[in-house]
Amino acid sequence: MKILKKKFCLIILLFLAAWAALPGVADAAVNFKEALKDGNVGVSYEENLFETYDDSITWTFIDGNLPTGLEHVNGVIYGTPTLAGTFSFTITASVSGGNEVTRGFSITIEHETSALLRITTSTLSNGRKGVYYSQSLTATETTVEWTIVGRLPDGLTLSKNGVISGMPGSTGTFGFTVKALSTTGKGEVTKWFSISIAQAVQITTDSLEDGYLDWYYSERLSAVGAEPIYWAIVRRNEPSGLEVGRNSGTISGWPTRVGRFRFIVRASNAYGSDEKDFEIYIWDSLLMALLGGCNTGAGYAAAAALLIGIRGARGYWKRKNRKKF
């Protein structure tokens, strides 16, 4: 009987010793994280204080300060930080029976401008169809890779280092999203842009009709491109008496000299300009052109009569329409 009592006492002592050596109930019930992640001003934040825990744990905020904008509920820190800085605090996890574990933590909140990857390019320049285009995208750091989400204008591509380039092949306004991926672990960011590709002005008139001395002349030049298109003669050797309308592109007036006249016309719009050489022959009379060089006496008499009539009509027209060229 004494031996049994001794064995029972030994078992009780061993059990008590083992119990004393065990960690508290809270230690077994909650496994705190070694450290908490940092956050950024204006960016939603959520972080558990534990790796695993028991629902029976009671959490108590002992001292210190959470980052402004964050709060603690049942072992979870969450919210949107509004102030940068480093914030330290102490939390206690306890269970019934008085067992508890206390742990200190700190969270650093960084300013948005220094912590977040941002695309700093605000807008992209517009382009012209058929004219080489190149523009670089920029971000708050240079170690980023760029990709496109959506459709660039035909003929343009985006390189990994953020250069949009190529020869635009179509007109219109194109919206798309670019994505910058940090290679240093600052995440990724996207931004929407648009590029308008306009038709660069191009003169499409190939040649001009001949004119005749003392006969009203009017020929309209044509071009393709974004309106408005403005016209001018930039190398002036046009027939005396003729002018080009700035808005209409019409060369008109009363030729006053016979000869061959060569000159350069420029068409321009908001996206550029185009120039083209032209020549006009001003013949001695309309009648001689119509008769194809008739050299009979009757032909010359008819030509003279017609010229007299033309000159009279010209003088009358100019008096009535001095500014209409």
Backbone bond lengths (Angstrom), bond angles and torsions (degrees), N, CA, C in turn:
res aa  C-N    CA-C-N  psi(-1)  N-CA   C-N-CA  omega(-1)  CA-C   N-CA-C  phi
1 M - - - 1.465 - - 1.518 110.48 -
2 K 1.318 117.30 -42.79 1.470 121.72 177.83 1.514 111.07 -61.02
3 I 1.332 114.39 -36.93 1.483 118.82 -179.48 1.515 109.56 -66.21
4 L 1.320 117.19 -40.42 1.467 120.67 179.36 1.512 110.50 -64.55
5 K 1.314 117.21 -41.57 1.452 121.12 178.88 1.523 110.58 -62.03
6 K 1.339 115.54 -41.47 1.468 118.75 179.67 1.530 110.95 -64.23
7 K 1.345 116.45 -42.38 1.452 119.96 179.74 1.541 110.67 -64.05
8 F 1.356 115.03 -40.52 1.458 118.04 -179.31 1.522 110.49 -65.28
9 C 1.339 116.39 -42.39 1.471 119.98 178.31 1.513 110.96 -62.68
10 L 1.361 116.37 -38.65 1.462 120.26 179.66 1.521 110.60 -63.86
11 I 1.344 115.41 -41.78 1.468 119.45 179.38 1.517 110.47 -63.22
12 I 1.353 116.30 -42.38 1.463 120.15 179.67 1.509 110.34 -62.82
13 L 1.333 118.12 -42.58 1.461 121.91 -179.95 1.524 111.50 -63.92
14 L 1.342 115.42 -42.87 1.464 119.00 178.94 1.530 111.32 -63.52
15 F 1.340 116.36 -40.06 1.458 120.36 179.46 1.526 110.81 -63.96
16 L 1.339 116.51 -44.30 1.458 120.55 179.84 1.522 111.51 -64.33
17 A 1.342 115.60 -37.99 1.463 119.76 178.90 1.527 110.60 -65.59
18 A 1.330 115.25 -41.94 1.467 119.34 179.15 1.523 110.47 -65.94
19 W 1.309 116.60 -40.80 1.473 120.62 179.19 1.513 110.82 -63.41
20 A 1.314 117.15 -40.13 1.460 121.28 179.58 1.521 111.21 -66.06
21 A 1.337 115.76 -32.18 1.468 119.26 -178.30 1.522 112.18 -79.23
22 L 1.337 118.96 -17.62 1.467 121.49 -179.07 1.520 110.39 -72.16
23 P 1.362 118.76 150.17 1.465 120.89 173.88 1.509 109.61 -68.15
24 G 1.333 115.86 163.17 1.454 120.48 179.56 1.512 110.94 -61.75
25 V 1.303 113.98 164.54 1.446 119.46 -179.64 1.518 110.87 -59.58
26 A 1.351 115.93 -38.65 1.457 119.02 -179.69 1.514 111.10 -63.82
27 D 1.352 116.46 -36.77 1.466 119.11 178.57 1.513 110.56 -61.82
28 A 1.339 115.50 -37.61 1.457 118.73 -179.05 1.514 110.75 -76.89
29 A 1.353 115.82 -27.52 1.445 119.50 -172.48 1.522 112.65 -87.63
30 V 1.321 120.09 -26.37 1.449 122.49 -178.70 1.519 110.24 -130.49
31 N 1.321 114.45 137.20 1.468 120.87 177.42 1.517 107.23 -116.72
32 F 1.342 115.75 96.80 1.463 120.38 -177.83 1.530 111.44 -64.77
33 K 1.332 115.00 148.69 1.467 119.73 169.84 1.518 109.67 -72.43
34 E 1.315 115.31 150.44 1.462 119.62 178.26 1.523 111.17 -69.34
35 A 1.340 117.20 -36.70 1.463 121.26 -179.43 1.521 108.67 -153.42
36 L 1.323 115.06 158.87 1.458 121.28 178.45 1.525 110.42 -105.28
37 K 1.323 116.04 149.81 1.466 119.59 -179.56 1.521 109.93 -69.94
38 D 1.325 115.47 154.98 1.457 121.33 175.65 1.523 109.86 -84.15
39 G 1.327 116.68 168.67 1.459 121.20 -178.37 1.509 112.00 -134.54
40 N 1.318 115.16 -177.36 1.458 122.33 -178.69 1.521 109.87 -132.38
41 V 1.308 115.20 144.59 1.459 120.53 177.87 1.530 109.64 -58.49
42 G 1.335 115.29 131.35 1.450 120.13 176.26 1.508 115.64 81.05
43 V 1.329 117.72 1.96 1.462 121.78 -179.04 1.526 109.28 -113.32
44 S 1.326 116.71 127.94 1.466 121.43 -178.25 1.533 111.09 -53.79
45 Y 1.330 115.42 137.27 1.462 121.77 -175.61 1.534 109.08 -128.50
46 E 1.344 116.40 138.55 1.462 121.91 173.25 1.512 108.24 -153.25
47 E 1.330 116.40 128.93 1.459 120.22 -178.11 1.530 109.26 -152.05
48 N 1.349 116.41 132.45 1.460 121.63 174.13 1.524 109.64 -79.90
49 L 1.338 116.39 145.08 1.459 120.67 175.59 1.518 111.74 -79.35
50 F 1.321 118.19 -11.69 1.452 122.74 -169.16 1.525 110.28 -127.78
51 E 1.313 113.82 159.76 1.458 119.71 168.51 1.532 108.92 -87.45
52 T 1.344 115.99 -45.88 1.469 122.18 174.48 1.527 107.52 -142.93
53 Y 1.341 116.92 153.87 1.462 118.66 176.06 1.522 109.66 -160.51
54 D 1.336 114.08 165.11 1.453 123.24 179.92 1.530 108.83 -95.83
55 D 1.348 116.29 138.42 1.464 119.92 -178.20 1.525 113.11 -61.51
56 S 1.327 116.76 -16.86 1.469 118.90 -177.93 1.525 112.73 -81.09
57 I 1.325 117.62 -2.17 1.463 120.91 -178.16 1.520 110.10 -68.27
58 T 1.340 114.92 139.43 1.458 121.72 171.77 1.520 108.13 -107.40
59 W 1.339 115.94 126.78 1.464 121.35 -176.48 1.525 109.90 -101.08
60 T 1.327 115.28 135.22 1.466 120.61 179.75 1.522 109.45 -131.15
61 F 1.335 115.36 125.71 1.462 120.43 176.19 1.525 107.56 -83.27
62 I 1.345 116.40 114.32 1.463 120.61 -172.17 1.518 111.56 -84.16
63 D 1.334 117.41 -60.55 1.460 119.54 -179.32 1.528 109.46 -157.62
64 G 1.341 114.57 177.41 1.456 120.27 -179.30 1.523 111.37 92.61
65 N 1.314 115.94 -168.22 1.464 120.77 -176.76 1.523 110.73 -138.09
66 L 1.317 113.87 134.26 1.454 119.13 170.22 1.528 108.94 -77.77
67 P 1.333 118.06 156.74 1.466 119.72 174.11 1.524 110.09 -56.54
68 T 1.315 115.73 141.25 1.465 120.74 179.14 1.524 110.19 -57.79
69 G 1.322 115.71 127.71 1.458 120.83 -178.20 1.511 113.52 101.51
70 L 1.351 117.17 -11.12 1.464 120.83 179.14 1.523 109.83 -107.08
71 E 1.326 115.12 155.70 1.460 120.46 174.86 1.527 109.86 -141.91
72 H 1.344 114.19 164.53 1.468 120.74 -177.87 1.519 109.96 -116.78
73 V 1.338 115.31 127.52 1.465 120.83 174.77 1.520 108.42 -139.62
74 N 1.338 116.29 118.19 1.474 122.54 174.97 1.528 113.42 51.16
75 G 1.326 115.07 47.62 1.455 119.21 174.58 1.519 114.76 81.17
76 V 1.317 117.97 10.53 1.467 121.89 179.32 1.528 109.02 -121.87
77 I 1.341 116.01 128.77 1.460 121.94 174.23 1.527 107.26 -99.56
78 Y 1.339 116.57 126.52 1.463 117.61 -177.62 1.533 109.82 -151.32
79 G 1.327 114.29 165.95 1.460 120.83 179.39 1.526 110.75 135.55
80 T 1.322 116.05 -165.99 1.466 122.17 177.69 1.517 108.57 -124.39
81 P 1.323 118.20 111.47 1.469 121.16 -177.95 1.527 111.51 -61.22
82 T 1.327 115.51 140.82 1.458 120.46 178.76 1.519 113.15 -119.59
83 L 1.326 116.72 -5.60 1.457 120.39 -176.94 1.527 109.36 -138.96
84 A 1.342 116.61 133.85 1.462 120.84 179.14 1.524 110.54 -81.21
85 G 1.335 116.06 154.50 1.450 121.67 178.03 1.517 111.34 144.79
86 T 1.345 116.33 -179.85 1.456 122.13 176.05 1.528 108.74 -110.11
87 F 1.316 116.66 128.12 1.456 122.27 -172.62 1.533 109.09 -123.62
88 S 1.341 116.17 128.51 1.468 121.89 -179.03 1.533 110.11 -115.51
89 F 1.335 115.81 147.17 1.455 120.07 -178.33 1.531 108.59 -159.36
90 T 1.345 115.44 165.56 1.457 121.62 -178.62 1.516 109.38 -126.12
91 I 1.347 115.47 134.03 1.463 122.24 -178.68 1.530 108.73 -123.16
92 T 1.336 116.47 141.21 1.460 121.12 175.19 1.523 109.72 -117.35
93 A 1.338 115.74 131.91 1.465 121.87 173.51 1.521 107.27 -107.60
94 S 1.345 117.62 126.34 1.465 120.52 -176.41 1.525 110.25 -136.90
95 V 1.341 114.15 156.19 1.459 121.26 177.10 1.524 107.69 -127.59
96 S 1.323 114.75 168.69 1.461 118.50 178.98 1.520 109.38 -60.70
97 G 1.298 115.52 144.56 1.458 120.29 -178.18 1.506 112.19 102.23
98 G 1.327 116.99 -3.24 1.450 119.78 174.47 1.502 115.84 91.10
99 N 1.332 118.98 -3.86 1.461 120.37 178.15 1.533 109.80 -75.59
100 E 1.325 116.51 135.04 1.449 120.81 -178.00 1.524 111.05 -153.73
101 V 1.335 113.27 157.72 1.460 120.77 176.49 1.522 107.41 -130.68
102 T 1.299 117.26 133.52 1.465 122.98 179.96 1.521 109.22 -115.69
103 R 1.323 115.66 136.55 1.470 119.89 -178.30 1.530 109.51 -141.96
104 G 1.321 115.53 139.23 1.461 121.30 176.00 1.530 110.75 -96.96
105 F 1.317 116.81 144.57 1.455 122.58 179.29 1.527 110.11 -135.17
106 S 1.311 115.05 163.99 1.467 120.10 170.61 1.533 108.56 -143.59
107 I 1.319 115.19 147.07 1.472 122.38 177.78 1.523 108.11 -130.89
108 T 1.315 116.40 131.36 1.459 121.31 175.80 1.518 109.53 -103.20
109 I 1.312 115.34 127.56 1.467 122.34 177.12 1.523 107.97 -109.29
110 E 1.310 115.94 122.07 1.462 120.69 -177.82 1.519 110.74 -100.65
111 H 1.355 114.87 155.70 1.458 120.45 175.64 1.518 109.64 -65.18
112 E 1.324 116.00 148.60 1.466 120.57 -179.14 1.522 111.40 -60.92
113 T 1.334 117.02 -42.88 1.459 119.86 -174.28 1.515 112.68 -65.43
114 S 1.318 117.19 -27.41 1.455 118.91 -178.38 1.517 112.80 -98.26
115 A 1.344 115.95 -19.81 1.459 118.08 -172.64 1.518 113.41 -101.67
116 L 1.323 117.68 -30.24 1.445 119.87 -172.57 1.518 111.54 -100.75
117 L 1.308 114.76 144.09 1.459 120.32 171.46 1.518 108.31 -73.30
118 R 1.323 116.82 127.40 1.456 120.78 178.95 1.520 109.85 -133.30
119 I 1.318 115.85 145.93 1.462 121.64 172.82 1.520 107.05 -86.27
120 T 1.328 116.64 121.26 1.462 120.67 -174.27 1.526 113.36 -95.07
121 T 1.322 118.28 -13.42 1.461 119.80 174.99 1.526 108.64 -65.18
122 S 1.331 117.19 127.43 1.463 120.06 -176.67 1.526 111.57 -90.08
123 T 1.315 117.75 -48.14 1.457 121.97 179.52 1.522 109.67 -141.73
124 L 1.313 116.03 164.32 1.458 122.05 176.35 1.528 109.34 -111.82
125 S 1.320 115.76 143.72 1.456 119.65 178.95 1.525 110.08 -71.11
126 N 1.315 115.50 152.79 1.456 120.96 176.82 1.523 110.15 -80.69
127 G 1.323 116.35 165.52 1.454 120.41 -176.89 1.511 112.43 -130.80
128 R 1.331 114.65 -178.84 1.458 121.90 179.47 1.519 109.17 -126.47
129 K 1.290 115.41 139.94 1.451 120.71 177.05 1.526 109.91 -60.73
130 G 1.338 114.86 129.98 1.450 119.65 177.65 1.513 115.06 81.16
131 V 1.337 117.74 1.20 1.465 121.98 179.03 1.528 108.39 -114.87
132 Y 1.331 117.74 127.86 1.470 121.80 -174.21 1.525 111.01 -56.40
133 Y 1.352 115.35 136.79 1.461 122.78 -176.22 1.527 109.12 -122.94
134 S 1.330 116.18 139.41 1.469 120.24 176.59 1.524 109.30 -156.08
135 Q 1.336 115.87 127.25 1.453 121.08 174.43 1.521 109.32 -151.23
136 S 1.333 115.28 140.02 1.461 121.72 -177.42 1.522 110.82 -98.69
137 L 1.327 115.61 140.50 1.452 122.52 172.46 1.527 108.78 -90.43
138 T 1.326 117.22 149.09 1.463 121.19 179.82 1.524 110.30 -131.54
139 A 1.335 115.03 153.36 1.469 121.72 178.40 1.525 108.58 -138.37
140 T 1.346 115.91 176.87 1.462 120.51 -177.74 1.520 112.75 -70.34
141 E 1.310 117.02 -10.98 1.454 120.37 171.36 1.527 108.55 -140.49
142 T 1.316 115.02 157.27 1.464 119.78 -175.18 1.520 112.93 -91.58
143 T 1.316 117.09 -16.21 1.466 120.16 -177.22 1.526 110.28 -89.14
144 V 1.323 115.67 66.82 1.453 121.50 179.34 1.524 109.19 -130.28
145 E 1.319 115.41 155.72 1.453 122.03 172.51 1.522 108.28 -113.30
146 W 1.328 115.92 136.34 1.454 121.91 -174.09 1.523 111.04 -107.83
147 T 1.329 115.34 140.67 1.464 121.31 173.77 1.522 108.28 -138.02
148 I 1.322 115.64 162.81 1.457 121.29 -178.16 1.518 109.83 -109.37
149 V 1.332 116.09 138.91 1.464 122.23 173.92 1.523 106.18 -120.73
150 G 1.298 116.90 109.32 1.456 120.27 -175.85 1.520 110.53 117.74
151 R 1.318 116.34 -154.45 1.459 121.35 -173.42 1.517 111.36 -123.86
152 L 1.322 115.66 122.38 1.450 121.25 170.90 1.527 109.32 -79.79
153 P 1.337 118.25 160.99 1.465 119.48 172.93 1.525 110.47 -55.45
154 D 1.324 116.53 144.46 1.460 121.20 179.38 1.524 110.35 -52.05
155 G 1.324 115.15 131.99 1.458 120.38 178.10 1.512 114.18 96.08
156 L 1.348 118.03 -10.43 1.464 121.31 179.63 1.522 110.80 -105.29
157 T 1.329 116.21 147.73 1.462 122.24 177.16 1.529 108.96 -135.64
158 L 1.331 115.60 159.46 1.461 122.13 176.55 1.518 108.43 -113.65
159 S 1.332 117.13 121.13 1.463 121.27 178.31 1.526 110.27 -81.87
160 K 1.332 117.20 164.96 1.464 121.54 -179.98 1.522 112.39 -64.12
161 N 1.335 116.89 -24.38 1.459 118.97 179.18 1.528 112.24 -91.98
162 G 1.345 117.60 10.91 1.455 120.76 169.19 1.507 116.51 90.10
163 V 1.335 118.63 24.79 1.471 120.98 178.74 1.525 109.23 -106.55
164 I 1.334 115.75 121.01 1.461 121.82 173.06 1.518 107.33 -92.71
165 S 1.328 117.23 121.09 1.462 119.11 -174.71 1.519 110.38 -152.80
166 G 1.330 114.22 164.93 1.453 120.84 177.75 1.513 111.47 139.00
167 M 1.320 115.49 -173.05 1.458 123.24 -179.59 1.532 108.61 -109.52
168 P 1.333 118.32 104.40 1.467 119.95 -178.94 1.526 111.42 -56.76
169 G 1.336 115.08 133.01 1.455 119.45 -177.15 1.508 114.57 -111.82
170 S 1.346 117.71 -1.53 1.456 120.39 179.40 1.518 109.11 -147.11
171 T 1.322 115.20 159.51 1.461 120.27 -178.85 1.520 110.50 -102.54
172 G 1.331 115.75 160.62 1.453 121.35 179.44 1.517 111.28 134.05
173 T 1.320 116.15 -178.13 1.462 122.36 176.21 1.521 108.31 -110.31
174 F 1.321 116.48 126.65 1.459 122.71 -173.13 1.532 109.18 -119.58
175 G 1.346 116.43 122.43 1.452 121.54 176.06 1.520 110.73 -104.09
176 F 1.321 116.48 142.60 1.459 121.00 -177.78 1.527 109.14 -159.90
177 T 1.321 116.05 167.97 1.467 122.69 178.53 1.513 109.46 -118.71
178 V 1.320 115.84 135.87 1.461 120.54 173.93 1.525 108.95 -108.03
179 K 1.313 115.85 147.95 1.465 121.55 178.73 1.518 109.92 -121.81
180 A 1.324 115.32 130.02 1.462 121.65 175.98 1.525 108.25 -109.65
181 L 1.320 116.88 124.14 1.466 122.93 -179.80 1.522 109.17 -111.03
182 S 1.335 116.19 119.93 1.463 120.81 179.82 1.524 110.20 -71.45
183 T 1.320 116.29 135.36 1.459 120.71 175.04 1.527 111.90 -93.85
184 T 1.353 116.21 3.81 1.459 120.19 178.05 1.526 112.01 -112.87
185 G 1.328 116.70 14.74 1.451 119.97 174.37 1.508 116.00 88.57
186 K 1.333 119.05 13.21 1.461 120.68 178.76 1.517 112.95 -90.91
187 G 1.324 116.06 14.09 1.454 119.93 174.34 1.514 112.83 87.33
188 E 1.318 115.24 -157.13 1.449 121.96 -179.37 1.513 109.60 -137.94
189 V 1.316 115.57 158.13 1.454 120.72 -178.12 1.525 108.26 -146.32
190 T 1.321 117.06 149.76 1.454 121.74 179.13 1.529 109.77 -123.41
191 K 1.319 115.39 158.30 1.463 120.61 177.67 1.521 109.13 -154.41
192 W 1.334 115.19 142.13 1.467 121.35 -178.88 1.520 110.22 -93.05
193 F 1.334 115.63 138.19 1.458 122.08 177.20 1.524 109.13 -134.77
194 S 1.318 115.43 167.51 1.464 121.03 171.09 1.523 109.29 -141.68
195 I 1.323 115.15 148.19 1.462 122.45 176.11 1.527 107.43 -130.62
196 S 1.321 116.14 130.86 1.457 121.36 173.98 1.527 108.70 -101.41
197 I 1.320 115.37 127.67 1.462 121.11 177.30 1.523 107.70 -109.98
198 A 1.314 116.19 117.95 1.457 121.44 -178.83 1.521 109.96 -106.05
199 Q 1.307 114.57 160.04 1.454 120.14 176.82 1.525 108.79 -76.51
200 A 1.320 116.82 117.82 1.458 120.02 174.06 1.521 107.75 -65.08
201 V 1.334 116.64 137.66 1.455 120.07 -175.31 1.527 110.74 -62.87
202 Q 1.322 115.59 138.50 1.462 121.54 179.36 1.527 108.85 -143.73
203 I 1.313 115.70 124.86 1.462 121.03 179.04 1.525 108.40 -73.00
204 T 1.319 116.18 127.72 1.466 120.57 -176.85 1.526 112.78 -106.36
205 T 1.336 118.26 -13.73 1.464 120.46 176.36 1.527 109.08 -66.94
206 D 1.320 116.25 130.05 1.469 120.44 -178.42 1.521 112.78 -92.00
207 S 1.304 117.18 -37.90 1.469 119.91 -177.07 1.518 109.26 -154.13
208 L 1.343 115.65 165.87 1.452 122.15 -179.35 1.526 109.81 -117.11
209 E 1.311 115.39 149.11 1.462 120.98 178.01 1.523 110.65 -69.36
210 D 1.321 116.22 153.45 1.457 121.12 174.33 1.521 110.00 -70.72
211 G 1.329 114.82 161.84 1.449 120.73 177.87 1.523 111.21 -126.64
212 Y 1.340 115.56 177.41 1.458 120.52 -176.00 1.511 109.82 -136.41
213 L 1.296 114.42 140.10 1.450 120.89 179.96 1.523 110.42 -55.45
214 D 1.341 113.69 131.95 1.457 121.24 178.21 1.535 113.34 65.04
215 W 1.308 116.83 21.44 1.473 120.04 176.48 1.531 108.07 -123.50
216 Y 1.335 117.12 128.99 1.466 119.69 -174.89 1.529 110.89 -59.44
217 Y 1.335 114.52 134.48 1.466 121.20 -175.93 1.521 109.25 -116.34
218 S 1.330 116.84 138.39 1.468 121.00 176.30 1.525 109.65 -154.23
219 E 1.312 116.09 116.07 1.463 122.50 176.12 1.526 108.26 -136.54
220 R 1.337 116.36 129.99 1.466 119.93 -178.85 1.518 110.74 -98.38
221 L 1.323 114.94 129.46 1.461 121.30 174.77 1.531 108.89 -81.27
222 S 1.317 116.71 153.13 1.464 120.31 178.72 1.528 110.03 -130.67
223 A 1.337 115.05 154.56 1.462 121.53 -179.95 1.518 108.85 -155.54
224 V 1.315 116.39 159.60 1.460 122.17 172.52 1.517 108.22 -111.48
225 G 1.324 115.81 148.94 1.452 120.56 -179.17 1.508 110.65 146.66
226 A 1.327 115.14 170.61 1.459 120.86 -179.30 1.525 110.13 -65.75
227 E 1.309 115.36 133.54 1.463 120.79 177.25 1.533 109.93 -79.91
228 P 1.342 118.19 154.93 1.459 126.53 -2.84 1.530 112.28 -80.42
229 I 1.324 115.09 152.41 1.462 122.59 175.91 1.526 107.92 -111.88
230 Y 1.339 115.63 132.28 1.459 121.07 -179.06 1.532 109.46 -113.06
231 W 1.337 114.69 145.10 1.454 121.50 -173.83 1.518 111.36 -118.25
232 A 1.340 115.06 149.05 1.464 120.13 175.93 1.521 108.98 -159.70
233 I 1.338 116.14 152.26 1.468 121.68 170.61 1.519 106.88 -95.93
234 V 1.333 117.26 118.03 1.458 120.79 -172.18 1.525 113.02 -99.99
235 R 1.307 118.08 -22.52 1.468 120.36 172.68 1.513 106.53 -123.22
236 R 1.312 114.88 102.65 1.452 119.86 -164.13 1.530 112.15 -86.43
237 N 1.316 114.12 102.34 1.454 121.06 165.95 1.523 108.25 -141.74
238 E 1.342 113.27 33.61 1.454 118.56 179.97 1.527 109.22 -72.17
239 P 1.325 117.11 158.22 1.471 119.84 178.62 1.531 111.44 -54.66
240 S 1.314 115.13 135.50 1.464 119.86 178.32 1.511 109.77 -58.19
241 G 1.340 115.02 131.13 1.455 120.57 -179.65 1.514 114.48 100.06
242 L 1.331 117.92 -8.52 1.470 121.60 -179.83 1.529 110.48 -106.91
243 E 1.317 115.73 146.16 1.461 122.97 176.53 1.521 108.34 -138.72
244 V 1.371 116.23 157.93 1.453 120.81 175.52 1.526 108.89 -105.24
245 G 1.345 117.04 132.32 1.458 120.99 176.88 1.523 110.99 -70.52
246 R 1.331 117.95 127.83 1.461 121.83 -175.63 1.520 112.26 -60.46
247 N 1.306 117.70 -40.42 1.458 121.66 -177.51 1.527 113.24 -94.70
248 S 1.314 116.00 -32.09 1.463 119.06 -174.37 1.527 113.17 -89.67
249 G 1.339 117.17 -27.22 1.454 119.82 -175.01 1.519 113.34 73.45
250 T 1.326 117.00 18.81 1.469 121.12 -179.53 1.524 109.93 -95.76
251 I 1.333 116.09 124.90 1.466 121.95 173.72 1.522 107.14 -89.88
252 S 1.313 116.44 119.75 1.465 118.83 -174.11 1.528 110.84 -149.71
253 G 1.314 114.60 164.35 1.459 122.09 177.56 1.521 111.81 140.32
254 W 1.344 116.43 -170.56 1.461 123.49 -179.92 1.531 108.28 -107.89
255 P 1.305 119.15 109.06 1.479 120.24 177.36 1.526 110.82 -60.76
256 T 1.325 116.03 135.09 1.469 120.88 -178.72 1.517 113.12 -115.92
257 R 1.338 116.89 -1.97 1.462 120.06 178.71 1.519 109.68 -137.25
258 V 1.323 114.32 147.46 1.455 121.38 176.26 1.528 108.76 -91.00
259 G 1.347 117.25 143.99 1.449 119.78 175.37 1.519 113.12 148.62
260 R 1.321 114.10 -173.50 1.460 122.56 178.62 1.524 107.63 -107.05
261 F 1.297 116.99 124.79 1.464 121.51 -173.97 1.532 109.44 -123.77
262 R 1.338 115.59 127.33 1.466 121.35 179.02 1.531 108.35 -117.96
263 F 1.328 115.55 138.88 1.462 120.55 -176.87 1.529 108.92 -156.98
264 I 1.327 115.85 168.10 1.468 122.15 -179.14 1.523 109.07 -116.00
265 V 1.336 115.50 131.54 1.465 122.38 177.39 1.527 108.75 -107.47
266 R 1.326 115.36 138.46 1.469 120.89 176.19 1.527 110.04 -116.33
267 A 1.327 115.69 131.88 1.467 122.33 171.25 1.522 107.74 -112.62
268 S 1.319 118.28 134.47 1.469 120.72 -177.30 1.527 110.43 -140.21
269 N 1.327 114.87 149.24 1.463 121.36 171.99 1.514 108.27 -139.27
270 A 1.315 116.44 -167.18 1.465 119.73 -175.53 1.516 112.89 -66.66
271 Y 1.321 118.10 -13.73 1.467 121.10 -173.80 1.519 113.48 -111.11
272 G 1.322 117.66 2.50 1.452 118.81 177.87 1.519 111.27 146.64
273 S 1.314 116.20 -163.83 1.461 120.89 -177.04 1.527 110.07 -147.65
274 D 1.322 114.72 165.27 1.458 122.39 176.94 1.524 107.54 -141.01
275 E 1.329 116.40 143.05 1.458 121.30 179.10 1.523 109.60 -124.84
276 K 1.333 114.58 150.15 1.455 119.25 -178.55 1.523 110.28 -150.75
277 D 1.346 115.52 142.68 1.462 121.79 177.72 1.525 110.13 -83.91
278 F 1.337 115.31 139.73 1.461 121.77 174.61 1.521 109.59 -136.52
279 E 1.313 114.37 160.62 1.459 119.87 171.63 1.517 109.52 -142.17
280 I 1.318 113.69 147.29 1.465 121.02 178.57 1.530 107.97 -131.35
281 Y 1.294 116.08 133.46 1.460 121.90 171.42 1.524 108.11 -95.99
282 I 1.314 115.76 128.12 1.461 121.46 172.79 1.533 107.16 -106.18
283 W 1.328 115.35 115.16 1.466 121.10 -177.12 1.516 110.54 -88.80
284 D 1.365 113.15 164.35 1.457 119.62 -174.50 1.518 112.40 -65.79
285 S 1.320 118.02 -39.22 1.459 119.38 178.51 1.516 109.67 -157.32
286 L 1.313 114.80 153.07 1.445 120.30 176.91 1.528 110.28 -66.15
287 L 1.304 115.88 -39.56 1.447 119.01 -175.98 1.523 111.61 -63.57
288 M 1.339 117.70 -42.59 1.459 120.49 -179.73 1.531 109.92 -62.16
289 A 1.319 116.92 -35.55 1.465 118.99 178.33 1.519 110.84 -68.56
290 L 1.358 115.53 -39.77 1.452 118.76 -179.26 1.518 112.09 -68.82
291 L 1.325 116.69 -38.41 1.464 120.37 -178.70 1.517 112.70 -80.15
292 G 1.330 115.86 -6.60 1.458 120.06 177.33 1.521 113.36 63.84
293 G 1.350 116.71 36.50 1.463 119.30 175.09 1.520 113.14 87.78
294 C 1.311 117.94 25.53 1.468 121.18 178.29 1.525 110.35 -58.83
295 N 1.334 117.74 130.30 1.454 121.00 -175.65 1.531 112.56 -117.93
296 T 1.329 116.35 25.39 1.467 119.59 177.80 1.512 109.50 -86.55
297 G 1.331 115.34 159.31 1.452 119.78 179.19 1.510 112.17 -61.50
298 A 1.314 115.39 -40.25 1.467 119.10 179.14 1.519 111.42 -64.72
299 G 1.349 115.88 -36.75 1.457 119.87 179.59 1.519 111.61 -64.82
300 Y 1.338 117.34 -43.95 1.455 120.40 179.34 1.520 111.44 -65.69
301 A 1.340 115.32 -37.42 1.474 118.48 179.21 1.528 110.23 -64.19
302 A 1.326 115.51 -41.85 1.467 119.21 178.92 1.521 110.83 -64.89
303 A 1.364 115.11 -39.00 1.470 118.72 179.44 1.509 111.08 -64.27
304 A 1.329 116.97 -42.68 1.459 120.08 -179.22 1.517 110.91 -62.41
305 A 1.338 116.02 -43.94 1.466 119.41 179.77 1.517 111.18 -61.81
306 L 1.318 115.79 -41.12 1.467 119.17 -179.52 1.515 111.35 -66.23
307 L 1.348 117.10 -40.06 1.457 120.47 -179.53 1.517 111.32 -63.78
308 I 1.367 115.86 -39.66 1.458 118.58 177.88 1.527 110.30 -60.73
309 G 1.316 114.90 -43.50 1.461 118.84 178.80 1.519 112.19 -64.37
310 I 1.347 116.65 -39.93 1.472 120.81 179.88 1.518 110.81 -64.03
311 R 1.348 116.58 -44.97 1.464 119.89 -178.36 1.532 111.00 -63.26
312 G 1.337 114.97 -39.56 1.458 117.48 178.09 1.514 111.56 -64.14
313 A 1.326 116.82 -43.11 1.470 120.62 178.33 1.514 110.83 -64.36
314 R 1.327 116.74 -39.25 1.473 120.98 179.72 1.522 111.20 -61.43
315 G 1.351 116.52 -46.12 1.461 119.18 -179.79 1.505 111.85 -61.55
316 Y 1.328 116.39 -41.74 1.458 120.16 179.18 1.527 110.87 -64.41
317 W 1.328 116.45 -44.54 1.473 120.88 -178.60 1.520 111.69 -62.40
318 K 1.333 116.67 -41.41 1.470 119.87 -178.63 1.521 110.98 -67.47
319 R 1.316 117.27 -36.20 1.458 118.90 178.35 1.524 111.45 -66.34
320 K 1.321 116.10 -34.05 1.456 120.43 -179.08 1.533 112.89 -83.22
321 N 1.312 117.19 -25.67 1.489 120.97 -172.98 1.524 109.69 -134.79
322 R 1.319 117.03 61.17 1.464 120.09 -174.76 1.532 112.38 -64.12
323 K 1.326 118.06 -30.72 1.455 120.17 -174.72 1.524 113.06 -101.70
324 K 1.302 118.91 -1.77 1.457 120.30 -175.13 1.516 111.20 -91.93
325 F 1.325 115.09 84.70 1.457 120.75 176.34 1.512 108.83 -114.55
